[in-house]
Amino acid sequence: MRLAFLLVAAVVSIAAENIQYNRDVRPILSDRCFACHGPDKGTRQANLRLDREEDAKTKLLNGEVYKRVTATGPRRMPPSYAGHDKLTDAQIDILRRWIEQGAKYEPHWSFQSPRKSPLPSSRNPVDAFVLARLEREGLKPSPPASKRTLIRRLTLDLTGLPPTMEDTEAFVRDESPSAYEKAVDRLLASTAYAERMAIRWLDAARYADTNGYQTDGPRDMWRWRDWVIDAYRHDMPYDQFTVEQIAGDLLPNATRDQKIATGFHRNHRTSAEGGIVDEEFRVEYVADRTETTATVWLGLTVGCARCHDHKFDPISQKEYYSMFAFFNSVPERGFVWNFGNEQPSIKAPIPEQQKQLDEYARNIEAAKTKLDRLQPKIEKAQAKWEKKLRSDKETLDWTVTEGQKLHLVQAGMKFDGKTFHDAGKAGPKFNYRDPFTFALWVNPETPTGALLSKGDDYSEGQQHGLYLMDGKLRLHVIFRWTDLGMRVETAQPLAIGKRQHIVVSYDGGMRASGVRMYVDGKQQELKVLFDQLLWPIDTKEPWRVGAGGGLRFQGSIEDVRVYDRALTPAEAGVLPLTQTIDQLAAVEPKSRSAAQLDKLRLCFLERFAPEEVNRARNELTSLTVQRDGYLVTVPSVMVMQDSPEPRDTFLLKRGAYDAPGDKVSPAVPAVLPAFAPDLPKNRLGLAKWLVDRQNPLTSRAYVNRVWAMLFGIGLVKTVDDFGSQGEWPAHQDLLDWLAVDFMDNGWRVKRLIKTIVMSSTYQQSSKVTPELLQRDPENRLLARGPRYRLPAEMIRDSALASSGLLVNKLGGPPVKPYQPAGLWQELQGGGGYKEDQGEGLYRRSLYTYWRRTVTPPNMANFDAPARETCTVRETRTNTPLQALNLMNDVTYVEAARKLAERMITEGGATASSRIEHAYKLVLARSPKPTENDALAAALRKFEAFYATHPSEAEAFVNHGKSPRRSGIEPPELASYTAIASIVLNSDEAITKE
């Protein structure tokens, strides 16, 4: 039996004269009937649809459905062989009365636009609807919570942190009518509010600091995370928040921040595992975006239609792939590089870095201007130099070395295939991702051979190699065959038996597009044979010329040069010119080719320019090198981008990547409002459609999640499913009023939250009576205030805050707080987890380094999602591991020690006053006399024990890396640490009530 029906049956009184299809009947049919008699034509039985009135009306009116659900034996529906129990008597009675009343259908509530019902009274809108419902149910609201309970509840809800003792006392003392509203406004204006809101969005966005899957390599997406914090901090309207994250790159004149925002849809898992099928995983990434979009903004399980028509909601498989098409043109691969960000990505400097880059830009522009002013002097000096060259008899040749070290592997070496001369140790040492250029003269006698290599990379190895393969020039950059490497070759073969000058330049990028090959000055058309990303492996052995990979070059090689940078196209293009500099100078200027002009100009500037010109050029070069070096330290972020030509999208049979069916175009499900004709059929159009006022789901879905964040359960309990299998709203009129009001007032999230928390409903006491517990165990009728265990991050952050350890620093790279020793090695191997020193141990949990395959244990224990997929529903469990975590994890033992230090130094001279100080820091209240007495007795026992066991006291207070406060003896500190631990581990400390 569906939980949805049980819940509705528990809290709704169904009068015989008032059967409603959406509330009472649909949950039964969806749970028991739609799988065989619903939207999916592939599994539909007896050609009967019960989800549509026009198809079901005849069967319902003649009572056939009622006969079958009350039958016994093989005619009984739902059939026992399908694993369903017989309908209960209450369910059968609902169907009977509904049929008797005419079997009236209703469109699904969530597919109809929300509307503002008239307020039942002039109260706060939340209270107006809630009180009207309570009156119908014969219930009364609970009295207001105490001021201390209320300020703790409010501060935890709006900031994710407990109130400071000073804030609590100030609120308690403030007797003005506006005291509570002032506290609300103060908390909503804090940066802590933005951080609190961001963490739930990170769960929805499946944000992490690693890629996922088995290899789970690192990625840098924290600049997107900081964009989210900043958006909440400045109360960015939710419609703008939506558009920028889905399609900020497609906005006119998109800013860098708008492009960073699109990192939302680059947060999914990616795979770098050897042997995967590239297209299979690329399709998975697109599917993830499709399903995440539907979950976050529509509250629909659209992903159920990936392999077949949806079995419960009117969403066809074709409509699923029409939504899929919006995200299918990102220029990405299924296989990704596992040591950094995958393309497309952009540099995302923080403000301080941007200031430095702006300064570099100004200085570089000034240096360029200075050099440009010298152009007349340069031209005059070069003309004089060329004239002198023509009169000199000495031959002058030159090779580009400007501004970089030239590695000369071997000059004038002859190799005939029989005699091989080792290049020695003159080879350069650089990383596989570093740029380089090969320049060599060759005279091949056979069409196959190894020209230049660093190892045996042709069949098995892991090195660079330059080869002739069937006469074509081929570059290998290989980590591992066959899935981690790159092969690029010329489209046309070389001329055999002819001396030729070859230049191969690689810009260090991770794509074949970064390779350029020149033969005798002409850039070659290239073919990409295999294009994958590379692992960073340091290469130390020298280059070998004329051998490698089991292939033996036949011919001669002379004057081999290797540059530790990629030459520019202009530089690479002039290298192969066979004329010496003096020969070029003899050519009439108007008859010179572009390559000849460049070679003369570059040679003059490098060797013979006036000192003033040299200084100007060196200044520009130096600034450029400094700027490029600084750019390496600037974080990047993966972003969305569409290919110039959209990729065709096909319905995939059974959801399989290699089984394309009919071609589809970008579109949205027909059950929802139509796509406006003026909207572009791309992500930008989709984003604008999502936040169109006619869309019935977007505002409802977000308002419902905000409500769940504050009350522990949504107005629709199934926050991720507003479809037929989802729950009927406990207060639909309230949900719809808030959804419309949210849109009417500019989609302002802070205003929405303020409206809710200013209500008396939110401010009620959470104390539960036996009657309420029986009538409404989950508080769906809202006759009392919310009470539930805090989320994982709040438990840790509250302990840090109460103890004084918390470092309040906004944004920045992820940090690595305490984690059990050896955990990463056990699951992932490698170098293991290296925890931070100093403030990184005490930042908010929002900033904790999140490895998907090894979720931070103290977060996982308290039900934090692994973030492998989109998660919008918070879960809460109770396990013994949680108590063990709170009692023994170094985070909480250290927090107890620092709280004990505060008790001793701030709490007065008596045990009673110190215990009270701890209660006010952690729970925002004074202890009851019985609590104080119990803890005072426990303290005396701890004092007696540690006085006779000083070594154990010393060990106990040495947990954690924060320094101990001087002047407190270990036995005293250990005794109070034990008391502090009891307070931090109490049910109330980890509960919002």
Solvent accessible surface area in square Angstrom, and as a share of the most:
residue,aa,sasa,rsa
1,M,96,0.43
2,R,69,0.25
3,L,108,0.54
4,A,9,0.07
5,F,9,0.04
6,L,89,0.44
7,L,16,0.08
8,V,4,0.03
9,A,51,0.40
10,A,63,0.49
11,V,14,0.08
12,V,22,0.13
13,S,88,0.57
14,I,44,0.22
15,A,43,0.33
16,A,58,0.45
17,E,141,0.63
18,N,72,0.37
19,I,19,0.10
20,Q,55,0.25
21,Y,4,0.01
22,N,9,0.05
23,R,26,0.09
24,D,1,0.01
25,V,0,0.00
26,R,23,0.08
27,P,10,0.06
28,I,0,0.00
29,L,1,0.01
30,S,1,0.00
31,D,25,0.13
32,R,14,0.05
33,C,15,0.09
34,F,1,0.01
35,A,37,0.29
36,C,45,0.27
37,H,23,0.10
38,G,1,0.01
39,P,13,0.08
40,D,5,0.03
41,K,141,0.60
42,G,67,0.64
43,T,53,0.31
44,R,58,0.21
45,Q,95,0.42
46,A,92,0.72
47,N,143,0.73
48,L,27,0.13
49,R,33,0.12
50,L,7,0.03
51,D,24,0.12
52,R,103,0.38
53,E,64,0.29
54,E,130,0.58
55,D,55,0.29
56,A,0,0.00
57,K,53,0.23
58,T,100,0.58
59,K,87,0.37
60,L,1,0.01
61,L,105,0.52
62,N,89,0.45
63,G,15,0.14
64,E,46,0.21
65,V,14,0.08
66,Y,69,0.26
67,K,118,0.50
68,R,58,0.21
69,V,4,0.03
70,T,51,0.29
71,A,23,0.18
72,T,115,0.67
73,G,54,0.52
74,P,135,0.85
75,R,134,0.49
76,R,36,0.13
77,M,55,0.25
78,P,7,0.04
79,P,14,0.09
80,S,77,0.50
81,Y,191,0.73
82,A,48,0.37
83,G,68,0.66
84,H,57,0.26
85,D,104,0.54
86,K,84,0.36
87,L,5,0.03
88,T,50,0.29
89,D,119,0.62
90,A,63,0.49
91,Q,1,0.01
92,I,16,0.08
93,D,45,0.23
94,I,7,0.04
95,L,3,0.01
96,R,81,0.30
97,R,34,0.12
98,W,5,0.02
99,I,24,0.12
100,E,118,0.53
101,Q,84,0.37
102,G,31,0.29
103,A,0,0.00
104,K,147,0.62
105,Y,21,0.08
106,E,55,0.25
107,P,93,0.58
108,H,12,0.05
109,W,8,0.03
110,S,0,0.00
111,F,26,0.11
112,Q,77,0.34
113,S,62,0.40
114,P,13,0.08
115,R,166,0.61
116,K,75,0.32
117,S,26,0.17
118,P,119,0.75
119,L,68,0.34
120,P,70,0.44
121,S,49,0.32
122,S,116,0.75
123,R,139,0.51
124,N,41,0.21
125,P,23,0.14
126,V,0,0.00
127,D,7,0.04
128,A,2,0.02
129,F,7,0.03
130,V,2,0.01
131,L,32,0.16
132,A,23,0.18
133,R,25,0.09
134,L,0,0.00
135,E,133,0.59
136,R,166,0.61
137,E,29,0.13
138,G,66,0.63
139,L,14,0.07
140,K,172,0.73
141,P,63,0.40
142,S,19,0.12
143,P,95,0.59
144,P,113,0.71
145,A,14,0.10
146,S,67,0.43
147,K,70,0.30
148,R,55,0.20
149,T,47,0.27
150,L,13,0.06
151,I,0,0.00
152,R,13,0.05
153,R,1,0.00
154,L,0,0.00
155,T,9,0.05
156,L,0,0.00
157,D,1,0.01
158,L,1,0.00
159,T,5,0.03
160,G,1,0.01
161,L,18,0.09
162,P,13,0.08
163,P,8,0.05
164,T,76,0.44
165,M,37,0.17
166,E,117,0.52
167,D,46,0.24
168,T,1,0.01
169,E,36,0.16
170,A,49,0.38
171,F,14,0.06
172,V,40,0.23
173,R,166,0.60
174,D,39,0.20
175,E,145,0.65
176,S,45,0.29
177,P,145,0.91
178,S,49,0.32
179,A,8,0.07
180,Y,25,0.09
181,E,65,0.29
182,K,105,0.44
183,A,6,0.05
184,V,0,0.00
185,D,62,0.32
186,R,104,0.38
187,L,6,0.03
188,L,10,0.05
189,A,78,0.60
190,S,35,0.23
191,T,57,0.33
192,A,18,0.14
193,Y,1,0.00
194,A,0,0.00
195,E,10,0.04
196,R,5,0.02
197,M,9,0.04
198,A,0,0.00
199,I,7,0.03
200,R,49,0.18
201,W,7,0.02
202,L,0,0.00
203,D,8,0.04
204,A,3,0.02
205,A,0,0.00
206,R,0,0.00
207,Y,4,0.01
208,A,0,0.00
209,D,3,0.01
210,T,2,0.01
211,N,4,0.02
212,G,0,0.00
213,Y,49,0.19
214,Q,132,0.59
215,T,46,0.27
216,D,1,0.01
217,G,7,0.06
218,P,60,0.38
219,R,6,0.02
220,D,67,0.35
221,M,0,0.00
222,W,20,0.07
223,R,28,0.10
224,W,0,0.00
225,R,1,0.00
226,D,22,0.11
227,W,18,0.06
228,V,0,0.00
229,I,3,0.02
230,D,63,0.32
231,A,5,0.04
232,Y,12,0.05
233,R,101,0.37
234,H,121,0.54
235,D,25,0.13
236,M,36,0.16
237,P,25,0.16
238,Y,1,0.00
239,D,42,0.22
240,Q,74,0.33
241,F,6,0.02
242,T,0,0.00
243,V,17,0.10
244,E,8,0.04
245,Q,0,0.00
246,I,0,0.00
247,A,0,0.00
248,G,0,0.00
249,D,30,0.15
250,L,53,0.27
251,L,32,0.16
252,P,112,0.70
253,N,150,0.77
254,A,23,0.18
255,T,73,0.42
256,R,97,0.35
257,D,75,0.39
258,Q,38,0.17
259,K,73,0.31
260,I,1,0.01
261,A,0,0.00
262,T,0,0.00
263,G,0,0.00
264,F,0,0.00
265,H,0,0.00
266,R,5,0.02
267,N,0,0.00
268,H,3,0.01
269,R,64,0.23
270,T,9,0.05
271,S,0,0.00
272,A,1,0.01
273,E,44,0.20
274,G,45,0.43
275,G,66,0.64
276,I,39,0.20
277,V,70,0.40
278,D,44,0.23
279,E,71,0.32
280,E,63,0.28
281,F,35,0.14
282,R,14,0.05
283,V,4,0.03
284,E,62,0.28
285,Y,4,0.01
286,V,1,0.00
287,A,3,0.02
288,D,26,0.14
289,R,0,0.00
290,T,0,0.00
291,E,55,0.25
292,T,4,0.02
293,T,0,0.00
294,A,0,0.00
295,T,26,0.15
296,V,0,0.00
297,W,0,0.00
298,L,0,0.00
299,G,0,0.00
300,L,0,0.00
301,T,43,0.25
302,V,1,0.01
303,G,25,0.24
304,C,65,0.39
305,A,0,0.00
306,R,39,0.14
307,C,63,0.37
308,H,70,0.31
309,D,18,0.09
310,H,4,0.02
311,K,50,0.21
312,F,46,0.19
313,D,2,0.01
314,P,58,0.36
315,I,3,0.01
316,S,36,0.23
317,Q,22,0.10
318,K,117,0.50
319,E,31,0.14
320,Y,0,0.00
321,Y,0,0.00
322,S,7,0.05
323,M,0,0.00
324,F,5,0.02
325,A,12,0.09
326,F,6,0.03
327,F,0,0.00
328,N,4,0.02
329,S,11,0.07
330,V,1,0.01
331,P,50,0.32
332,E,14,0.06
333,R,55,0.20
334,G,0,0.00
335,F,2,0.01
336,V,3,0.02
337,W,24,0.09
338,N,6,0.03
339,F,88,0.37
340,G,17,0.16
341,N,21,0.11
342,E,9,0.04
343,Q,93,0.41
344,P,9,0.05
345,S,26,0.17
346,I,44,0.22
347,K,81,0.34
348,A,0,0.00
349,P,5,0.03
350,I,52,0.27
351,P,92,0.58
352,E,117,0.52
353,Q,26,0.12
354,Q,45,0.20
355,K,145,0.61
356,Q,56,0.25
357,L,23,0.12
358,D,57,0.30
359,E,76,0.34
360,Y,28,0.11
361,A,56,0.44
362,R,151,0.55
363,N,59,0.30
364,I,11,0.06
365,E,103,0.46
366,A,62,0.48
367,A,2,0.01
368,K,94,0.40
369,T,51,0.30
370,K,96,0.40
371,L,28,0.14
372,D,89,0.46
373,R,183,0.67
374,L,19,0.10
375,Q,70,0.31
376,P,93,0.58
377,K,93,0.39
378,I,10,0.05
379,E,116,0.52
380,K,162,0.69
381,A,23,0.18
382,Q,27,0.12
383,A,61,0.47
384,K,156,0.66
385,W,25,0.09
386,E,13,0.06
387,K,143,0.61
388,K,125,0.53
389,L,13,0.07
390,R,119,0.43
391,S,87,0.56
392,D,61,0.32
393,K,203,0.86
394,E,139,0.62
395,T,90,0.53
396,L,34,0.17
397,D,82,0.43
398,W,10,0.03
399,T,30,0.17
400,V,0,0.00
401,T,38,0.22
402,E,47,0.21
403,G,59,0.57
404,Q,72,0.32
405,K,135,0.57
406,L,47,0.23
407,H,26,0.12
408,L,74,0.37
409,V,5,0.03
410,Q,58,0.26
411,A,54,0.42
412,G,53,0.51
413,M,9,0.04
414,K,124,0.53
415,F,2,0.01
416,D,82,0.42
417,G,12,0.12
418,K,182,0.77
419,T,70,0.41
420,F,69,0.29
421,H,90,0.40
422,D,98,0.51
423,A,7,0.06
424,G,34,0.32
425,K,194,0.82
426,A,49,0.38
427,G,12,0.12
428,P,2,0.02
429,K,146,0.62
430,F,21,0.09
431,N,30,0.16
432,Y,0,0.00
433,R,82,0.30
434,D,51,0.27
435,P,46,0.29
436,F,0,0.00
437,T,0,0.00
438,F,0,0.00
439,A,2,0.02
440,L,0,0.00
441,W,29,0.10
442,V,1,0.01
443,N,49,0.25
444,P,0,0.00
445,E,113,0.50
446,T,48,0.28
447,P,65,0.41
448,T,47,0.28
449,G,0,0.00
450,A,0,0.00
451,L,0,0.00
452,L,0,0.00
453,S,0,0.00
454,K,2,0.01
455,G,11,0.10
456,D,76,0.39
457,D,0,0.00
458,Y,66,0.25
459,S,63,0.41
460,E,141,0.63
461,G,16,0.15
462,Q,82,0.37
463,Q,35,0.16
464,H,1,0.00
465,G,0,0.00
466,L,0,0.00
467,Y,0,0.00
468,L,0,0.00
469,M,23,0.10
470,D,115,0.60
471,G,3,0.03
472,K,46,0.19
473,L,0,0.00
474,R,29,0.11
475,L,1,0.01
476,H,0,0.00
477,V,0,0.00
478,I,3,0.01
479,F,22,0.09
480,R,83,0.30
481,W,57,0.20
482,T,92,0.53
483,D,21,0.11
484,L,0,0.00
485,G,1,0.01
486,M,3,0.01
487,R,57,0.21
488,V,1,0.01
489,E,10,0.05
490,T,1,0.00
491,A,17,0.13
492,Q,117,0.52
493,P,75,0.47
494,L,15,0.08
495,A,51,0.39
496,I,74,0.38
497,G,55,0.52
498,K,106,0.45
499,R,120,0.44
500,Q,5,0.02
501,H,11,0.05
502,I,0,0.00
503,V,0,0.00
504,V,0,0.00
505,S,0,0.00
506,Y,0,0.00
507,D,66,0.34
508,G,12,0.12
509,G,31,0.30
510,M,30,0.13
511,R,53,0.19
512,A,5,0.04
513,S,104,0.67
514,G,6,0.06
515,V,6,0.04
516,R,41,0.15
517,M,0,0.00
518,Y,7,0.03
519,V,17,0.10
520,D,52,0.27
521,G,24,0.24
522,K,148,0.63
523,Q,104,0.46
524,Q,43,0.19
525,E,126,0.57
526,L,49,0.24
527,K,86,0.36
528,V,83,0.48
529,L,61,0.30
530,F,55,0.23
531,D,27,0.14
532,Q,17,0.07
533,L,4,0.02
534,L,2,0.01
535,W,55,0.19
536,P,38,0.24
537,I,63,0.32
538,D,93,0.48
539,T,4,0.02
540,K,138,0.59
541,E,65,0.29
542,P,36,0.23
543,W,0,0.00
544,R,86,0.32
545,V,0,0.00
546,G,0,0.00
547,A,10,0.08
548,G,9,0.09
549,G,9,0.08
550,G,80,0.77
551,L,35,0.17
552,R,124,0.45
553,F,0,0.00
554,Q,60,0.27
555,G,2,0.02
556,S,30,0.19
557,I,0,0.00
558,E,34,0.15
559,D,36,0.19
560,V,0,0.00
561,R,48,0.17
562,V,0,0.00
563,Y,1,0.00
564,D,47,0.25
565,R,33,0.12
566,A,22,0.17
567,L,0,0.00
568,T,66,0.38
569,P,74,0.47
570,A,46,0.36
571,E,15,0.07
572,A,0,0.00
573,G,10,0.10
574,V,1,0.01
575,L,13,0.06
576,P,2,0.01
577,L,34,0.17
578,T,95,0.55
579,Q,57,0.25
580,T,23,0.13
581,I,0,0.00
582,D,29,0.15
583,Q,97,0.43
584,L,0,0.00
585,A,0,0.00
586,A,68,0.52
587,V,43,0.25
588,E,108,0.48
589,P,78,0.49
590,K,188,0.80
591,S,76,0.49
592,R,24,0.09
593,S,55,0.35
594,A,78,0.61
595,A,28,0.22
596,Q,22,0.10
597,L,82,0.41
598,D,35,0.18
599,K,6,0.03
600,L,1,0.00
601,R,94,0.34
602,L,14,0.07
603,C,0,0.00
604,F,2,0.01
605,L,16,0.08
606,E,51,0.23
607,R,123,0.45
608,F,83,0.35
609,A,11,0.08
610,P,45,0.28
611,E,106,0.48
612,E,68,0.31
613,V,0,0.00
614,N,40,0.21
615,R,140,0.51
616,A,4,0.03
617,R,31,0.11
618,N,94,0.48
619,E,69,0.31
620,L,33,0.16
621,T,56,0.33
622,S,52,0.33
623,L,25,0.13
624,T,40,0.23
625,V,87,0.50
626,Q,89,0.39
627,R,68,0.25
628,D,66,0.34
629,G,42,0.41
630,Y,56,0.21
631,L,52,0.26
632,V,122,0.70
633,T,89,0.52
634,V,4,0.02
635,P,17,0.11
636,S,26,0.17
637,V,0,0.00
638,M,4,0.02
639,V,5,0.03
640,M,1,0.01
641,Q,88,0.39
642,D,41,0.21
643,S,30,0.20
644,P,134,0.84
645,E,139,0.62
646,P,102,0.64
647,R,89,0.33
648,D,76,0.39
649,T,6,0.04
650,F,74,0.31
651,L,32,0.16
652,L,12,0.06
653,K,102,0.43
654,R,172,0.63
655,G,7,0.07
656,A,31,0.24
657,Y,63,0.24
658,D,95,0.49
659,A,17,0.13
660,P,78,0.49
661,G,22,0.21
662,D,109,0.57
663,K,124,0.52
664,V,9,0.05
665,S,77,0.50
666,P,33,0.21
667,A,38,0.30
668,V,16,0.09
669,P,1,0.00
670,A,90,0.70
671,V,50,0.29
672,L,7,0.04
673,P,40,0.25
674,A,91,0.70
675,F,27,0.11
676,A,38,0.29
677,P,142,0.89
678,D,123,0.64
679,L,31,0.15
680,P,53,0.34
681,K,118,0.50
682,N,47,0.24
683,R,0,0.00
684,L,17,0.08
685,G,0,0.00
686,L,0,0.00
687,A,0,0.00
688,K,87,0.37
689,W,5,0.02
690,L,0,0.00
691,V,21,0.12
692,D,61,0.32
693,R,112,0.41
694,Q,111,0.49
695,N,2,0.01
696,P,1,0.01
697,L,0,0.00
698,T,1,0.01
699,S,0,0.00
700,R,2,0.01
701,A,0,0.00
702,Y,9,0.03
703,V,0,0.00
704,N,0,0.00
705,R,29,0.11
706,V,4,0.02
707,W,2,0.01
708,A,19,0.15
709,M,11,0.05
710,L,0,0.00
711,F,11,0.05
712,G,24,0.23
713,I,31,0.16
714,G,2,0.02
715,L,3,0.02
716,V,0,0.00
717,K,43,0.18
718,T,19,0.11
719,V,6,0.04
720,D,43,0.22
721,D,16,0.08
722,F,1,0.00
723,G,1,0.01
724,S,6,0.04
725,Q,32,0.14
726,G,8,0.08
727,E,7,0.03
728,W,41,0.14
729,P,1,0.01
730,A,12,0.09
731,H,6,0.03
732,Q,45,0.20
733,D,52,0.27
734,L,0,0.00
735,L,0,0.00
736,D,11,0.05
737,W,28,0.10
738,L,1,0.01
739,A,0,0.00
740,V,14,0.08
741,D,10,0.05
742,F,5,0.02
743,M,13,0.06
744,D,76,0.39
745,N,53,0.27
746,G,36,0.35
747,W,16,0.06
748,R,99,0.36
749,V,4,0.03
750,K,37,0.16
751,R,102,0.37
752,L,7,0.03
753,I,0,0.00
754,K,52,0.22
755,T,22,0.13
756,I,0,0.00
757,V,0,0.00
758,M,56,0.25
759,S,0,0.00
760,S,69,0.45
761,T,5,0.03
762,Y,0,0.00
763,Q,35,0.15
764,Q,6,0.03
765,S,23,0.15
766,S,14,0.09
767,K,159,0.67
768,V,61,0.35
769,T,64,0.37
770,P,118,0.74
771,E,104,0.47
772,L,13,0.07
773,L,98,0.49
774,Q,158,0.70
775,R,90,0.33
776,D,1,0.00
777,P,75,0.47
778,E,68,0.31
779,N,15,0.08
780,R,7,0.02
781,L,3,0.01
782,L,4,0.02
783,A,0,0.00
784,R,20,0.07
785,G,1,0.01
786,P,2,0.01
787,R,117,0.43
788,Y,29,0.11
789,R,25,0.09
790,L,1,0.00
791,P,11,0.07
792,A,4,0.03
793,E,8,0.04
794,M,4,0.02
795,I,5,0.03
796,R,6,0.02
797,D,1,0.01
798,S,11,0.07
799,A,6,0.04
800,L,2,0.01
801,A,27,0.21
802,S,5,0.03
803,S,3,0.02
804,G,52,0.50
805,L,19,0.09
806,L,24,0.12
807,V,38,0.22
808,N,116,0.60
809,K,100,0.42
810,L,69,0.35
811,G,7,0.07
812,G,15,0.15
813,P,76,0.48
814,P,32,0.20
815,V,15,0.09
816,K,47,0.20
817,P,8,0.05
818,Y,26,0.10
819,Q,25,0.11
820,P,72,0.45
821,A,108,0.84
822,G,35,0.33
823,L,38,0.19
824,W,18,0.06
825,Q,88,0.39
826,E,139,0.62
827,L,100,0.50
828,Q,49,0.22
829,G,32,0.31
830,G,75,0.72
831,G,63,0.61
832,G,15,0.15
833,Y,36,0.14
834,K,140,0.59
835,E,52,0.23
836,D,42,0.22
837,Q,129,0.57
838,G,45,0.44
839,E,81,0.37
840,G,6,0.05
841,L,2,0.01
842,Y,18,0.07
843,R,8,0.03
844,R,10,0.04
845,S,2,0.01
846,L,10,0.05
847,Y,2,0.01
848,T,12,0.07
849,Y,31,0.12
850,W,6,0.02
851,R,29,0.10
852,R,3,0.01
853,T,44,0.26
854,V,7,0.04
855,T,22,0.13
856,P,6,0.04
857,P,34,0.21
858,N,15,0.08
859,M,4,0.02
860,A,46,0.35
861,N,42,0.22
862,F,3,0.01
863,D,33,0.17
864,A,19,0.15
865,P,30,0.19
866,A,41,0.32
867,R,9,0.03
868,E,60,0.27
869,T,78,0.45
870,C,28,0.17
871,T,41,0.24
872,V,22,0.13
873,R,97,0.36
874,E,56,0.25
875,T,79,0.46
876,R,71,0.26
877,T,63,0.36
878,N,137,0.70
879,T,58,0.34
880,P,108,0.68
881,L,106,0.53
882,Q,12,0.05
883,A,53,0.41
884,L,94,0.47
885,N,14,0.07
886,L,9,0.04
887,M,115,0.51
888,N,98,0.50
889,D,34,0.17
890,V,41,0.23
891,T,5,0.03
892,Y,9,0.03
893,V,13,0.08
894,E,1,0.00
895,A,0,0.00
896,A,0,0.00
897,R,3,0.01
898,K,34,0.14
899,L,0,0.00
900,A,0,0.00
901,E,1,0.01
902,R,51,0.19
903,M,0,0.00
904,I,21,0.10
905,T,64,0.37
906,E,86,0.39
907,G,7,0.06
908,G,43,0.42
909,A,95,0.74
910,T,79,0.46
911,A,35,0.27
912,S,58,0.37
913,S,39,0.25
914,R,32,0.12
915,I,0,0.00
916,E,59,0.27
917,H,18,0.08
918,A,0,0.00
919,Y,18,0.07
920,K,42,0.18
921,L,11,0.06
922,V,8,0.05
923,L,7,0.04
924,A,2,0.01
925,R,46,0.17
926,S,45,0.29
927,P,19,0.12
928,K,120,0.51
929,P,105,0.66
930,T,102,0.59
931,E,46,0.21
932,N,24,0.12
933,D,95,0.49
934,A,63,0.49
935,L,14,0.07
936,A,18,0.14
937,A,37,0.29
938,A,24,0.18
939,L,3,0.02
940,R,149,0.54
941,K,152,0.65
942,F,60,0.25
943,E,68,0.30
944,A,65,0.51
945,F,84,0.35
946,Y,24,0.09
947,A,70,0.54
948,T,99,0.58
949,H,67,0.30
950,P,81,0.51
951,S,84,0.54
952,E,85,0.38
953,A,0,0.00
954,E,65,0.29
955,A,62,0.48
956,F,48,0.20
957,V,0,0.00
958,N,81,0.41
959,H,83,0.37
960,G,24,0.23
961,K,94,0.40
962,S,14,0.09
963,P,109,0.69
964,R,79,0.29
965,R,114,0.42
966,S,104,0.67
967,G,83,0.80
968,I,17,0.08
969,E,118,0.53
970,P,24,0.15
971,P,37,0.24
972,E,62,0.28
973,L,1,0.00
974,A,0,0.00
975,S,0,0.00
976,Y,7,0.03
977,T,0,0.00
978,A,10,0.08
979,I,0,0.00
980,A,0,0.00
981,S,24,0.16
982,I,75,0.38
983,V,4,0.02
984,L,12,0.06
985,N,37,0.19
986,S,36,0.23
987,D,86,0.45
988,E,36,0.16
989,A,8,0.06
990,I,25,0.13
991,T,3,0.02
992,K,2,0.01
993,E,42,0.19
